Amino acid sequence: MAADGAMKEGLQTKSFVHTALMTVGTDTFLPGPARVLNPLLKTVAWFARKAGVDRRLEAKYLRPSQGAVAAA
């Protein structure tokens, strides 16, 4: 994602939707006062999954293209 310009410096995503998907997908929870954002992240990730954003990200970044050799 960094090579595609989808991330800021420090490897933060530019999209809040992508951040929500990654946070919820890895069972990461914000600690301390920021924990009030956890329900929001879950809700945004739910809507993103319904819209197919997760499938588009997986197709682009996690699955090798047809004919391509997967990295070992």
PDB file of N, CA, C, O and CB in Angstrom:
ATOM      1  N   MET A   1       0.824  -1.180   0.000  1.00  0.00           N
ATOM      2  CA  MET A   1       0.000   0.000   0.000  1.00  0.00           C
ATOM      3  C   MET A   1       0.872   1.249   0.000  1.00  0.00           C
ATOM      4  O   MET A   1       0.518   2.265  -0.598  1.00  0.00           O
ATOM      5  CB  MET A   1      -0.939  -0.005   1.200  1.00  0.00           C
ATOM      6  N   ALA A   2       2.006   1.166   0.670  1.00  0.00           N
ATOM      7  CA  ALA A   2       2.896   2.321   0.715  1.00  0.00           C
ATOM      8  C   ALA A   2       3.416   2.659  -0.678  1.00  0.00           C
ATOM      9  O   ALA A   2       3.538   3.833  -1.027  1.00  0.00           O
ATOM     10  CB  ALA A   2       4.068   2.058   1.667  1.00  0.00           C
ATOM     11  N   ALA A   3       3.721   1.642  -1.473  1.00  0.00           N
ATOM     12  CA  ALA A   3       4.233   1.874  -2.826  1.00  0.00           C
ATOM     13  C   ALA A   3       3.165   2.491  -3.726  1.00  0.00           C
ATOM     14  O   ALA A   3       3.496   3.185  -4.687  1.00  0.00           O
ATOM     15  CB  ALA A   3       4.737   0.563  -3.438  1.00  0.00           C
ATOM     16  N   ASP A   4       1.905   2.249  -3.430  1.00  0.00           N
ATOM     17  CA  ASP A   4       0.812   2.808  -4.221  1.00  0.00           C
ATOM     18  C   ASP A   4       0.401   4.203  -3.761  1.00  0.00           C
ATOM     19  O   ASP A   4      -0.480   4.815  -4.365  1.00  0.00           O
ATOM     20  CB  ASP A   4      -0.380   1.889  -4.165  1.00  0.00           C
ATOM     21  N   GLY A   5       1.019   4.709  -2.712  1.00  0.00           N
ATOM     22  CA  GLY A   5       0.673   6.036  -2.208  1.00  0.00           C
ATOM     23  C   GLY A   5      -0.566   6.047  -1.329  1.00  0.00           C
ATOM     24  O   GLY A   5      -1.143   7.108  -1.092  1.00  0.00           O
ATOM     25  N   ALA A   6      -0.981   4.892  -0.843  1.00  0.00           N
ATOM     26  CA  ALA A   6      -2.168   4.810   0.002  1.00  0.00           C
ATOM     27  C   ALA A   6      -1.843   4.987   1.478  1.00  0.00           C
ATOM     28  O   ALA A   6      -2.719   4.858   2.333  1.00  0.00           O
ATOM     29  CB  ALA A   6      -2.862   3.487  -0.210  1.00  0.00           C
ATOM     30  N   MET A   7      -0.575   5.285   1.776  1.00  0.00           N
ATOM     31  CA  MET A   7      -0.182   5.440   3.170  1.00  0.00           C
ATOM     32  C   MET A   7       0.605   6.722   3.356  1.00  0.00           C
ATOM     33  O   MET A   7       1.306   7.177   2.452  1.00  0.00           O
ATOM     34  CB  MET A   7       0.639   4.239   3.638  1.00  0.00           C
ATOM     35  N   LYS A   8       0.479   7.300   4.551  1.00  0.00           N
ATOM     36  CA  LYS A   8       1.244   8.481   4.930  1.00  0.00           C
ATOM     37  C   LYS A   8       2.597   8.016   5.469  1.00  0.00           C
ATOM     38  O   LYS A   8       2.850   6.819   5.605  1.00  0.00           O
ATOM     39  CB  LYS A   8       0.474   9.346   5.993  1.00  0.00           C
ATOM     40  N   GLU A   9       3.447   8.976   5.767  1.00  0.00           N
ATOM     41  CA  GLU A   9       4.711   8.606   6.410  1.00  0.00           C
ATOM     42  C   GLU A   9       4.393   8.011   7.773  1.00  0.00           C
ATOM     43  O   GLU A   9       3.420   8.408   8.414  1.00  0.00           O
ATOM     44  CB  GLU A   9       5.670   9.841   6.546  1.00  0.00           C
ATOM     45  N   GLY A  10       5.193   7.079   8.210  1.00  0.00           N
ATOM     46  CA  GLY A  10       4.935   6.386   9.464  1.00  0.00           C
ATOM     47  C   GLY A  10       3.998   5.215   9.276  1.00  0.00           C
ATOM     48  O   GLY A  10       3.514   4.638  10.250  1.00  0.00           O
ATOM     49  N   LEU A  11       3.738   4.859   8.022  1.00  0.00           N
ATOM     50  CA  LEU A  11       2.891   3.721   7.657  1.00  0.00           C
ATOM     51  C   LEU A  11       1.475   3.813   8.214  1.00  0.00           C
ATOM     52  O   LEU A  11       0.912   2.816   8.667  1.00  0.00           O
ATOM     53  CB  LEU A  11       3.524   2.449   8.133  1.00  0.00           C
ATOM     54  N   GLN A  12       0.902   5.017   8.177  1.00  0.00           N
ATOM     55  CA  GLN A  12      -0.498   5.207   8.533  1.00  0.00           C
ATOM     56  C   GLN A  12      -1.294   5.290   7.241  1.00  0.00           C
ATOM     57  O   GLN A  12      -0.873   5.949   6.290  1.00  0.00           O
ATOM     58  CB  GLN A  12      -0.702   6.488   9.413  1.00  0.00           C
ATOM     59  N   THR A  13      -2.430   4.632   7.204  1.00  0.00           N
ATOM     60  CA  THR A  13      -3.240   4.687   5.991  1.00  0.00           C
ATOM     61  C   THR A  13      -3.841   6.076   5.831  1.00  0.00           C
ATOM     62  O   THR A  13      -4.107   6.767   6.814  1.00  0.00           O
ATOM     63  CB  THR A  13      -4.351   3.618   6.026  1.00  0.00           C
ATOM     64  N   LYS A  14      -4.048   6.472   4.594  1.00  0.00           N
ATOM     65  CA  LYS A  14      -4.680   7.754   4.311  1.00  0.00           C
ATOM     66  C   LYS A  14      -6.195   7.664   4.448  1.00  0.00           C
ATOM     67  O   LYS A  14      -6.871   8.685   4.578  1.00  0.00           O
ATOM     68  CB  LYS A  14      -4.308   8.230   2.912  1.00  0.00           C
ATOM     69  N   SER A  15      -6.725   6.452   4.419  1.00  0.00           N
ATOM     70  CA  SER A  15      -8.160   6.243   4.468  1.00  0.00           C
ATOM     71  C   SER A  15      -8.581   5.730   5.848  1.00  0.00           C
ATOM     72  O   SER A  15      -8.044   4.742   6.348  1.00  0.00           O
ATOM     73  CB  SER A  15      -8.593   5.259   3.371  1.00  0.00           C
ATOM     74  N   PHE A  16      -9.543   6.415   6.447  1.00  0.00           N
ATOM     75  CA  PHE A  16     -10.074   5.964   7.731  1.00  0.00           C
ATOM     76  C   PHE A  16     -10.761   4.610   7.581  1.00  0.00           C
ATOM     77  O   PHE A  16     -10.742   3.795   8.503  1.00  0.00           O
ATOM     78  CB  PHE A  16     -11.056   7.001   8.303  1.00  0.00           C
ATOM     79  N   VAL A  17     -11.362   4.375   6.425  1.00  0.00           N
ATOM     80  CA  VAL A  17     -12.031   3.095   6.168  1.00  0.00           C
ATOM     81  C   VAL A  17     -11.009   1.966   6.177  1.00  0.00           C
ATOM     82  O   VAL A  17     -11.256   0.915   6.768  1.00  0.00           O
ATOM     83  CB  VAL A  17     -12.787   3.129   4.816  1.00  0.00           C
ATOM     84  N   HIS A  18      -9.874   2.168   5.534  1.00  0.00           N
ATOM     85  CA  HIS A  18      -8.826   1.140   5.525  1.00  0.00           C
ATOM     86  C   HIS A  18      -8.289   0.922   6.936  1.00  0.00           C
ATOM     87  O   HIS A  18      -8.021  -0.212   7.334  1.00  0.00           O
ATOM     88  CB  HIS A  18      -7.677   1.539   4.568  1.00  0.00           C
ATOM     89  N   THR A  19      -8.133   1.999   7.683  1.00  0.00           N
ATOM     90  CA  THR A  19      -7.677   1.874   9.074  1.00  0.00           C
ATOM     91  C   THR A  19      -8.676   1.054   9.883  1.00  0.00           C
ATOM     92  O   THR A  19      -8.281   0.183  10.658  1.00  0.00           O
ATOM     93  CB  THR A  19      -7.484   3.272   9.717  1.00  0.00           C
ATOM     94  N   ALA A  20      -9.955   1.324   9.708  1.00  0.00           N
ATOM     95  CA  ALA A  20     -10.984   0.585  10.445  1.00  0.00           C
ATOM     96  C   ALA A  20     -10.946  -0.899  10.086  1.00  0.00           C
ATOM     97  O   ALA A  20     -11.028  -1.754  10.968  1.00  0.00           O
ATOM     98  CB  ALA A  20     -12.381   1.166  10.150  1.00  0.00           C
ATOM     99  N   LEU A  21     -10.822  -1.205   8.801  1.00  0.00           N
ATOM    100  CA  LEU A  21     -10.765  -2.610   8.379  1.00  0.00           C
ATOM    101  C   LEU A  21      -9.553  -3.323   8.963  1.00  0.00           C
ATOM    102  O   LEU A  21      -9.662  -4.452   9.439  1.00  0.00           O
ATOM    103  CB  LEU A  21     -10.734  -2.706   6.854  1.00  0.00           C
ATOM    104  N   MET A  22      -8.407  -2.670   8.927  1.00  0.00           N
ATOM    105  CA  MET A  22      -7.188  -3.299   9.452  1.00  0.00           C
ATOM    106  C   MET A  22      -7.254  -3.462  10.960  1.00  0.00           C
ATOM    107  O   MET A  22      -6.837  -4.489  11.495  1.00  0.00           O
ATOM    108  CB  MET A  22      -5.957  -2.477   9.076  1.00  0.00           C
ATOM    109  N   THR A  23      -7.773  -2.460  11.641  1.00  0.00           N
ATOM    110  CA  THR A  23      -7.865  -2.515  13.102  1.00  0.00           C
ATOM    111  C   THR A  23      -8.807  -3.628  13.547  1.00  0.00           C
ATOM    112  O   THR A  23      -8.461  -4.423  14.422  1.00  0.00           O
ATOM    113  CB  THR A  23      -8.341  -1.167  13.662  1.00  0.00           C
ATOM    114  N   VAL A  24      -9.968  -3.687  12.963  1.00  0.00           N
ATOM    115  CA  VAL A  24     -10.948  -4.710  13.339  1.00  0.00           C
ATOM    116  C   VAL A  24     -10.493  -6.087  12.860  1.00  0.00           C
ATOM    117  O   VAL A  24     -10.676  -7.083  13.561  1.00  0.00           O
ATOM    118  CB  VAL A  24     -12.339  -4.373  12.754  1.00  0.00           C
ATOM    119  N   GLY A  25      -9.907  -6.144  11.680  1.00  0.00           N
ATOM    120  CA  GLY A  25      -9.463  -7.428  11.129  1.00  0.00           C
ATOM    121  C   GLY A  25      -8.337  -8.075  11.912  1.00  0.00           C
ATOM    122  O   GLY A  25      -8.171  -9.293  11.865  1.00  0.00           O
ATOM    123  N   THR A  26      -7.567  -7.279  12.627  1.00  0.00           N
ATOM    124  CA  THR A  26      -6.460  -7.820  13.414  1.00  0.00           C
ATOM    125  C   THR A  26      -6.790  -7.866  14.911  1.00  0.00           C
ATOM    126  O   THR A  26      -5.913  -8.105  15.742  1.00  0.00           O
ATOM    127  CB  THR A  26      -5.203  -6.984  13.186  1.00  0.00           C
ATOM    128  N   ASP A  27      -8.061  -7.635  15.241  1.00  0.00           N
ATOM    129  CA  ASP A  27      -8.509  -7.629  16.642  1.00  0.00           C
ATOM    130  C   ASP A  27      -7.682  -6.691  17.506  1.00  0.00           C
ATOM    131  O   ASP A  27      -7.319  -7.019  18.635  1.00  0.00           O
ATOM    132  CB  ASP A  27      -8.447  -9.034  17.218  1.00  0.00           C
ATOM    133  N   THR A  28      -7.395  -5.527  16.959  1.00  0.00           N
ATOM    134  CA  THR A  28      -6.663  -4.498  17.682  1.00  0.00           C
ATOM    135  C   THR A  28      -7.680  -3.526  18.279  1.00  0.00           C
ATOM    136  O   THR A  28      -8.632  -3.125  17.609  1.00  0.00           O
ATOM    137  CB  THR A  28      -5.645  -3.756  16.745  1.00  0.00           C
ATOM    138  N   PHE A  29      -7.477  -3.157  19.519  1.00  0.00           N
ATOM    139  CA  PHE A  29      -8.370  -2.221  20.175  1.00  0.00           C
ATOM    140  C   PHE A  29      -7.558  -1.035  20.669  1.00  0.00           C
ATOM    141  O   PHE A  29      -6.446  -1.200  21.170  1.00  0.00           O
ATOM    142  CB  PHE A  29      -9.132  -2.897  21.339  1.00  0.00           C
ATOM    143  N   LEU A  30      -8.118   0.159  20.526  1.00  0.00           N
ATOM    144  CA  LEU A  30      -7.438   1.354  21.000  1.00  0.00           C
ATOM    145  C   LEU A  30      -7.519   1.411  22.520  1.00  0.00           C
ATOM    146  O   LEU A  30      -8.578   1.154  23.093  1.00  0.00           O
ATOM    147  CB  LEU A  30      -8.051   2.627  20.369  1.00  0.00           C
ATOM    148  N   PRO A  31      -6.417   1.743  23.177  1.00  0.00           N
ATOM    149  CA  PRO A  31      -6.410   1.799  24.641  1.00  0.00           C
ATOM    150  C   PRO A  31      -6.708   3.206  25.166  1.00  0.00           C
ATOM    151  O   PRO A  31      -6.747   4.176  24.409  1.00  0.00           O
ATOM    152  CB  PRO A  31      -5.062   1.327  25.174  1.00  0.00           C
ATOM    153  N   GLY A  32      -6.911   3.285  26.447  1.00  0.00           N
ATOM    154  CA  GLY A  32      -7.051   4.570  27.123  1.00  0.00           C
ATOM    155  C   GLY A  32      -8.231   5.381  26.625  1.00  0.00           C
ATOM    156  O   GLY A  32      -9.261   4.821  26.250  1.00  0.00           O
ATOM    157  N   PRO A  33      -8.084   6.707  26.621  1.00  0.00           N
ATOM    158  CA  PRO A  33      -9.184   7.572  26.205  1.00  0.00           C
ATOM    159  C   PRO A  33      -9.620   7.347  24.747  1.00  0.00           C
ATOM    160  O   PRO A  33     -10.771   7.606  24.396  1.00  0.00           O
ATOM    161  CB  PRO A  33      -8.784   9.013  26.393  1.00  0.00           C
ATOM    162  N   ALA A  34      -8.708   6.870  23.912  1.00  0.00           N
ATOM    163  CA  ALA A  34      -9.041   6.627  22.509  1.00  0.00           C
ATOM    164  C   ALA A  34      -9.977   5.433  22.338  1.00  0.00           C
ATOM    165  O   ALA A  34     -10.494   5.208  21.244  1.00  0.00           O
ATOM    166  CB  ALA A  34      -7.772   6.402  21.706  1.00  0.00           C
ATOM    167  N   ARG A  35     -10.201   4.668  23.404  1.00  0.00           N
ATOM    168  CA  ARG A  35     -11.052   3.487  23.300  1.00  0.00           C
ATOM    169  C   ARG A  35     -12.494   3.833  22.941  1.00  0.00           C
ATOM    170  O   ARG A  35     -13.253   2.965  22.511  1.00  0.00           O
ATOM    171  CB  ARG A  35     -11.024   2.718  24.599  1.00  0.00           C
ATOM    172  N   VAL A  36     -12.873   5.099  23.116  1.00  0.00           N
ATOM    173  CA  VAL A  36     -14.229   5.499  22.731  1.00  0.00           C
ATOM    174  C   VAL A  36     -14.421   5.382  21.215  1.00  0.00           C
ATOM    175  O   VAL A  36     -15.556   5.375  20.738  1.00  0.00           O
ATOM    176  CB  VAL A  36     -14.515   6.945  23.195  1.00  0.00           C
ATOM    177  N   LEU A  37     -13.334   5.289  20.460  1.00  0.00           N
ATOM    178  CA  LEU A  37     -13.415   5.142  19.006  1.00  0.00           C
ATOM    179  C   LEU A  37     -13.606   3.693  18.565  1.00  0.00           C
ATOM    180  O   LEU A  37     -13.940   3.448  17.405  1.00  0.00           O
ATOM    181  CB  LEU A  37     -12.167   5.702  18.366  1.00  0.00           C
ATOM    182  N   ASN A  38     -13.402   2.734  19.455  1.00  0.00           N
ATOM    183  CA  ASN A  38     -13.523   1.322  19.083  1.00  0.00           C
ATOM    184  C   ASN A  38     -14.882   0.972  18.469  1.00  0.00           C
ATOM    185  O   ASN A  38     -14.909   0.293  17.443  1.00  0.00           O
ATOM    186  CB  ASN A  38     -13.286   0.458  20.298  1.00  0.00           C
ATOM    187  N   PRO A  39     -16.014   1.402  19.047  1.00  0.00           N
ATOM    188  CA  PRO A  39     -17.298   1.095  18.404  1.00  0.00           C
ATOM    189  C   PRO A  39     -17.434   1.735  17.022  1.00  0.00           C
ATOM    190  O   PRO A  39     -18.027   1.144  16.120  1.00  0.00           O
ATOM    191  CB  PRO A  39     -18.442   1.558  19.289  1.00  0.00           C
ATOM    192  N   LEU A  40     -16.892   2.926  16.856  1.00  0.00           N
ATOM    193  CA  LEU A  40     -16.929   3.591  15.555  1.00  0.00           C
ATOM    194  C   LEU A  40     -16.125   2.808  14.522  1.00  0.00           C
ATOM    195  O   LEU A  40     -16.571   2.627  13.390  1.00  0.00           O
ATOM    196  CB  LEU A  40     -16.390   5.025  15.668  1.00  0.00           C
ATOM    197  N   LEU A  41     -14.948   2.347  14.911  1.00  0.00           N
ATOM    198  CA  LEU A  41     -14.118   1.553  14.000  1.00  0.00           C
ATOM    199  C   LEU A  41     -14.838   0.268  13.587  1.00  0.00           C
ATOM    200  O   LEU A  41     -14.799  -0.123  12.420  1.00  0.00           O
ATOM    201  CB  LEU A  41     -12.766   1.216  14.661  1.00  0.00           C
ATOM    202  N   LYS A  42     -15.484  -0.378  14.535  1.00  0.00           N
ATOM    203  CA  LYS A  42     -16.229  -1.606  14.221  1.00  0.00           C
ATOM    204  C   LYS A  42     -17.366  -1.325  13.242  1.00  0.00           C
ATOM    205  O   LYS A  42     -17.590  -2.094  12.307  1.00  0.00           O
ATOM    206  CB  LYS A  42     -16.789  -2.240  15.507  1.00  0.00           C
ATOM    207  N   THR A  43     -18.075  -0.232  13.456  1.00  0.00           N
ATOM    208  CA  THR A  43     -19.195   0.128  12.582  1.00  0.00           C
ATOM    209  C   THR A  43     -18.715   0.461  11.176  1.00  0.00           C
ATOM    210  O   THR A  43     -19.298  -0.001  10.195  1.00  0.00           O
ATOM    211  CB  THR A  43     -19.965   1.314  13.164  1.00  0.00           C
ATOM    212  N   VAL A  44     -17.661   1.254  11.073  1.00  0.00           N
ATOM    213  CA  VAL A  44     -17.117   1.618   9.764  1.00  0.00           C
ATOM    214  C   VAL A  44     -16.612   0.375   9.039  1.00  0.00           C
ATOM    215  O   VAL A  44     -16.826   0.234   7.835  1.00  0.00           O
ATOM    216  CB  VAL A  44     -15.981   2.652   9.913  1.00  0.00           C
ATOM    217  N   ALA A  45     -15.949  -0.519   9.752  1.00  0.00           N
ATOM    218  CA  ALA A  45     -15.453  -1.756   9.138  1.00  0.00           C
ATOM    219  C   ALA A  45     -16.615  -2.624   8.662  1.00  0.00           C
ATOM    220  O   ALA A  45     -16.521  -3.251   7.607  1.00  0.00           O
ATOM    221  CB  ALA A  45     -14.574  -2.543  10.135  1.00  0.00           C
ATOM    222  N   TRP A  46     -17.700  -2.671   9.417  1.00  0.00           N
ATOM    223  CA  TRP A  46     -18.871  -3.459   9.014  1.00  0.00           C
ATOM    224  C   TRP A  46     -19.432  -2.936   7.701  1.00  0.00           C
ATOM    225  O   TRP A  46     -19.696  -3.711   6.782  1.00  0.00           O
ATOM    226  CB  TRP A  46     -19.958  -3.426  10.110  1.00  0.00           C
ATOM    227  N   PHE A  47     -19.615  -1.612   7.612  1.00  0.00           N
ATOM    228  CA  PHE A  47     -20.127  -1.023   6.373  1.00  0.00           C
ATOM    229  C   PHE A  47     -19.153  -1.233   5.211  1.00  0.00           C
ATOM    230  O   PHE A  47     -19.578  -1.484   4.084  1.00  0.00           O
ATOM    231  CB  PHE A  47     -20.394   0.474   6.569  1.00  0.00           C
ATOM    232  N   ALA A  48     -17.870  -1.132   5.479  1.00  0.00           N
ATOM    233  CA  ALA A  48     -16.859  -1.332   4.425  1.00  0.00           C
ATOM    234  C   ALA A  48     -16.898  -2.766   3.907  1.00  0.00           C
ATOM    235  O   ALA A  48     -16.765  -2.995   2.705  1.00  0.00           O
ATOM    236  CB  ALA A  48     -15.443  -0.999   4.956  1.00  0.00           C
ATOM    237  N   ARG A  49     -17.080  -3.730   4.807  1.00  0.00           N
ATOM    238  CA  ARG A  49     -17.200  -5.121   4.365  1.00  0.00           C
ATOM    239  C   ARG A  49     -18.457  -5.315   3.526  1.00  0.00           C
ATOM    240  O   ARG A  49     -18.420  -6.022   2.518  1.00  0.00           O
ATOM    241  CB  ARG A  49     -17.218  -6.072   5.573  1.00  0.00           C
ATOM    242  N   LYS A  50     -19.571  -4.699   3.924  1.00  0.00           N
ATOM    243  CA  LYS A  50     -20.807  -4.791   3.155  1.00  0.00           C
ATOM    244  C   LYS A  50     -20.636  -4.181   1.763  1.00  0.00           C
ATOM    245  O   LYS A  50     -21.240  -4.651   0.799  1.00  0.00           O
ATOM    246  CB  LYS A  50     -21.949  -4.095   3.902  1.00  0.00           C
ATOM    247  N   ALA A  51     -19.816  -3.137   1.659  1.00  0.00           N
ATOM    248  CA  ALA A  51     -19.577  -2.462   0.375  1.00  0.00           C
ATOM    249  C   ALA A  51     -18.512  -3.162  -0.459  1.00  0.00           C
ATOM    250  O   ALA A  51     -18.302  -2.805  -1.618  1.00  0.00           O
ATOM    251  CB  ALA A  51     -19.166  -1.019   0.612  1.00  0.00           C
ATOM    252  N   GLY A  52     -17.834  -4.157   0.118  1.00  0.00           N
ATOM    253  CA  GLY A  52     -16.836  -4.909  -0.632  1.00  0.00           C
ATOM    254  C   GLY A  52     -15.443  -4.310  -0.634  1.00  0.00           C
ATOM    255  O   GLY A  52     -14.587  -4.738  -1.407  1.00  0.00           O
ATOM    256  N   VAL A  53     -15.206  -3.335   0.212  1.00  0.00           N
ATOM    257  CA  VAL A  53     -13.885  -2.703   0.265  1.00  0.00           C
ATOM    258  C   VAL A  53     -12.826  -3.712   0.683  1.00  0.00           C
ATOM    259  O   VAL A  53     -11.717  -3.704   0.148  1.00  0.00           O
ATOM    260  CB  VAL A  53     -13.892  -1.508   1.235  1.00  0.00           C
ATOM    261  N   ASP A  54     -13.153  -4.575   1.627  1.00  0.00           N
ATOM    262  CA  ASP A  54     -12.192  -5.572   2.087  1.00  0.00           C
ATOM    263  C   ASP A  54     -11.803  -6.530   0.959  1.00  0.00           C
ATOM    264  O   ASP A  54     -10.635  -6.894   0.830  1.00  0.00           O
ATOM    265  CB  ASP A  54     -12.768  -6.357   3.267  1.00  0.00           C
ATOM    266  N   ARG A  55     -12.769  -6.934   0.154  1.00  0.00           N
ATOM    267  CA  ARG A  55     -12.466  -7.842  -0.963  1.00  0.00           C
ATOM    268  C   ARG A  55     -11.586  -7.171  -2.009  1.00  0.00           C
ATOM    269  O   ARG A  55     -10.705  -7.807  -2.587  1.00  0.00           O
ATOM    270  CB  ARG A  55     -13.760  -8.334  -1.616  1.00  0.00           C
ATOM    271  N   ARG A  56     -11.825  -5.892  -2.251  1.00  0.00           N
ATOM    272  CA  ARG A  56     -10.982  -5.167  -3.224  1.00  0.00           C
ATOM    273  C   ARG A  56      -9.551  -5.034  -2.708  1.00  0.00           C
ATOM    274  O   ARG A  56      -8.601  -5.183  -3.477  1.00  0.00           O
ATOM    275  CB  ARG A  56     -11.569  -3.763  -3.517  1.00  0.00           C
ATOM    276  N   LEU A  57      -9.390  -4.757  -1.425  1.00  0.00           N
ATOM    277  CA  LEU A  57      -8.042  -4.658  -0.858  1.00  0.00           C
ATOM    278  C   LEU A  57      -7.330  -6.004  -0.900  1.00  0.00           C
ATOM    279  O   LEU A  57      -6.147  -6.072  -1.234  1.00  0.00           O
ATOM    280  CB  LEU A  57      -8.103  -4.141   0.586  1.00  0.00           C
ATOM    281  N   GLU A  58      -8.042  -7.070  -0.563  1.00  0.00           N
ATOM    282  CA  GLU A  58      -7.445  -8.407  -0.612  1.00  0.00           C
ATOM    283  C   GLU A  58      -7.037  -8.775  -2.028  1.00  0.00           C
ATOM    284  O   GLU A  58      -5.956  -9.323  -2.245  1.00  0.00           O
ATOM    285  CB  GLU A  58      -8.419  -9.447  -0.063  1.00  0.00           C
ATOM    286  N   ALA A  59      -7.889  -8.480  -2.980  1.00  0.00           N
ATOM    287  CA  ALA A  59      -7.578  -8.819  -4.371  1.00  0.00           C
ATOM    288  C   ALA A  59      -6.349  -8.053  -4.862  1.00  0.00           C
ATOM    289  O   ALA A  59      -5.562  -8.568  -5.656  1.00  0.00           O
ATOM    290  CB  ALA A  59      -8.782  -8.519  -5.277  1.00  0.00           C
ATOM    291  N   LYS A  60      -6.198  -6.836  -4.387  1.00  0.00           N
ATOM    292  CA  LYS A  60      -5.085  -6.008  -4.857  1.00  0.00           C
ATOM    293  C   LYS A  60      -3.777  -6.314  -4.134  1.00  0.00           C
ATOM    294  O   LYS A  60      -2.713  -6.307  -4.753  1.00  0.00           O
ATOM    295  CB  LYS A  60      -5.426  -4.545  -4.685  1.00  0.00           C
ATOM    296  N   TYR A  61      -3.843  -6.580  -2.835  1.00  0.00           N
ATOM    297  CA  TYR A  61      -2.613  -6.670  -2.053  1.00  0.00           C
ATOM    298  C   TYR A  61      -2.280  -8.055  -1.493  1.00  0.00           C
ATOM    299  O   TYR A  61      -1.117  -8.312  -1.185  1.00  0.00           O
ATOM    300  CB  TYR A  61      -2.696  -5.724  -0.937  1.00  0.00           C
ATOM    301  N   LEU A  62      -3.244  -8.942  -1.353  1.00  0.00           N
ATOM    302  CA  LEU A  62      -2.958 -10.205  -0.690  1.00  0.00           C
ATOM    303  C   LEU A  62      -2.911 -11.408  -1.612  1.00  0.00           C
ATOM    304  O   LEU A  62      -2.315 -12.425  -1.259  1.00  0.00           O
ATOM    305  CB  LEU A  62      -3.966 -10.444   0.351  1.00  0.00           C
ATOM    306  N   ARG A  63      -3.506 -11.322  -2.756  1.00  0.00           N
ATOM    307  CA  ARG A  63      -3.533 -12.463  -3.664  1.00  0.00           C
ATOM    308  C   ARG A  63      -2.615 -12.188  -4.845  1.00  0.00           C
ATOM    309  O   ARG A  63      -2.666 -11.108  -5.432  1.00  0.00           O
ATOM    310  CB  ARG A  63      -4.974 -12.755  -4.148  1.00  0.00           C
ATOM    311  N   PRO A  64      -1.778 -13.154  -5.196  1.00  0.00           N
ATOM    312  CA  PRO A  64      -0.922 -12.943  -6.369  1.00  0.00           C
ATOM    313  C   PRO A  64      -1.762 -12.924  -7.634  1.00  0.00           C
ATOM    314  O   PRO A  64      -2.776 -13.617  -7.726  1.00  0.00           O
ATOM    315  CB  PRO A  64       0.161 -14.039  -6.464  1.00  0.00           C
ATOM    316  N   SER A  65      -1.343 -12.137  -8.598  1.00  0.00           N
ATOM    317  CA  SER A  65      -2.025 -12.078  -9.891  1.00  0.00           C
ATOM    318  C   SER A  65      -1.896 -13.408 -10.606  1.00  0.00           C
ATOM    319  O   SER A  65      -1.007 -14.203 -10.298  1.00  0.00           O
ATOM    320  CB  SER A  65      -1.455 -10.943 -10.763  1.00  0.00           C
ATOM    321  N   GLN A  66      -2.765 -13.647 -11.542  1.00  0.00           N
ATOM    322  CA  GLN A  66      -2.694 -14.898 -12.297  1.00  0.00           C
ATOM    323  C   GLN A  66      -1.362 -14.959 -13.037  1.00  0.00           C
ATOM    324  O   GLN A  66      -0.964 -14.008 -13.709  1.00  0.00           O
ATOM    325  CB  GLN A  66      -3.887 -15.019 -13.294  1.00  0.00           C
ATOM    326  N   GLY A  67      -0.705 -16.060 -12.905  1.00  0.00           N
ATOM    327  CA  GLY A  67       0.560 -16.244 -13.583  1.00  0.00           C
ATOM    328  C   GLY A  67       1.751 -15.713 -12.818  1.00  0.00           C
ATOM    329  O   GLY A  67       2.893 -15.993 -13.183  1.00  0.00           O
ATOM    330  N   ALA A  68       1.509 -14.954 -11.765  1.00  0.00           N
ATOM    331  CA  ALA A  68       2.610 -14.396 -10.992  1.00  0.00           C
ATOM    332  C   ALA A  68       3.084 -15.419  -9.960  1.00  0.00           C
ATOM    333  O   ALA A  68       2.311 -16.255  -9.491  1.00  0.00           O
ATOM    334  CB  ALA A  68       2.182 -13.079 -10.300  1.00  0.00           C
ATOM    335  N   VAL A  69       4.322 -15.338  -9.632  1.00  0.00           N
ATOM    336  CA  VAL A  69       4.894 -16.234  -8.625  1.00  0.00           C
ATOM    337  C   VAL A  69       4.717 -15.565  -7.271  1.00  0.00           C
ATOM    338  O   VAL A  69       5.142 -14.425  -7.080  1.00  0.00           O
ATOM    339  CB  VAL A  69       6.415 -16.548  -8.914  1.00  0.00           C
ATOM    340  N   ALA A  70       4.097 -16.259  -6.338  1.00  0.00           N
ATOM    341  CA  ALA A  70       3.899 -15.723  -4.989  1.00  0.00           C
ATOM    342  C   ALA A  70       5.235 -15.662  -4.275  1.00  0.00           C
ATOM    343  O   ALA A  70       6.059 -16.566  -4.416  1.00  0.00           O
ATOM    344  CB  ALA A  70       2.891 -16.584  -4.186  1.00  0.00           C
ATOM    345  N   ALA A  71       5.454 -14.612  -3.515  1.00  0.00           N
ATOM    346  CA  ALA A  71       6.696 -14.460  -2.755  1.00  0.00           C
ATOM    347  C   ALA A  71       6.753 -15.515  -1.664  1.00  0.00           C
ATOM    348  O   ALA A  71       5.744 -15.823  -1.031  1.00  0.00           O
ATOM    349  CB  ALA A  71       6.807 -13.039  -2.143  1.00  0.00           C
ATOM    350  N   ALA A  72       7.922 -16.059  -1.453  1.00  0.00           N
ATOM    351  CA  ALA A  72       8.080 -17.107  -0.442  1.00  0.00           C
ATOM    352  C   ALA A  72       8.368 -16.523   0.905  1.00  0.00           C
ATOM    353  O   ALA A  72       8.530 -17.261   1.877  1.00  0.00           O
ATOM    354  CB  ALA A  72       9.180 -18.063  -0.826  1.00  0.00           C
TER     355      ALA A  72
END
